[in-house]
Structures are given as structure tokens and as C-alpha cells.
């Protein structure tokens, strides 16, 4: 499951029709435009330059953005 939690792989789950870098940029924009999501992610130890989401961070994303 760990390989599924890279930022680009998570982004591709939400934006499967885009290239990995485009999907990652879209996911980043969604996160920036949802301050409550970002606050909860930061509470889990998230840092904007990290390359992977922890399972808890992924669950937080799904809670705010829905299932991919």
C-alpha cells in the first residue's frame, strides 16, 4: 500500500486523465483552496514538501475530498 501513497499516485487517483505532474498540481490547488483540510493535514504532521502521504493524511484527504 505504501507505493499508493506517493503524492503523485494519490493525485492520479483523483485526476486519472492527467499526467502525474499535472494531477499533483491540481491536488495541491484543491488542498490550498480548502483551509480546513490544510489545517487538519498540518495537525497530522504534514509538510508541503513531503513526497508521500501517511495513511492518516490520506484518510484526511478522503474525508474532505471524497473517495477518489
SVG drawing of the C-alpha trace seen along z (x, -y; Angstrom):
<svg xmlns="http://www.w3.org/2000/svg" viewBox="-17 -29 27 31">
<polyline fill="none" stroke="black" stroke-width="0.4" points="0.0,0.0 2.9,-2.4 3.6,-2.9 0.0,-4.1 0.6,-6.9 3.0,-9.0 1.6,-12.4 1.6,-11.8 -0.1,-8.4 -2.8,-9.9 -3.2,-12.8 -3.6,-10.3 -6.4,-8.6 -8.3,-11.9 -7.2,-13.0 -6.6,-9.8 -6.9,-11.7 -3.9,-13.9 -0.1,-13.4 1.3,-12.8 2.8,-16.3 -0.5,-18.0 -2.5,-15.8 -0.2,-16.7 -0.6,-20.4 -4.4,-20.1 -4.4,-18.2 -2.1,-20.9 -4.6,-23.6 -7.5,-21.7 -5.6,-21.5 -4.7,-25.2 -8.3,-26.2 -9.6,-24.2 -8.1,-25.8 -9.8,-23.3 -8.2,-20.4 -4.7,-22.0 -5.2,-22.7 -6.1,-19.1 -3.2,-17.8 -0.7,-20.1 -2.1,-18.6 -1.1,-15.2 2.5,-16.3 2.1,-17.1 4.7,-19.4 4.2,-20.8 7.4,-19.5 6.9,-15.9 6.6,-13.3 4.3,-10.8 1.1,-10.9 0.8,-8.8 -2.3,-6.6 -3.7,-9.1 -3.1,-12.0 -4.7,-10.0 -7.7,-9.4 -7.9,-13.1 -7.8,-13.9 -10.6,-11.4 -12.7,-12.9 -12.5,-16.3 -12.4,-15.4 -14.3,-12.2 -13.2,-8.8 -11.0,-9.1"/>
</svg>
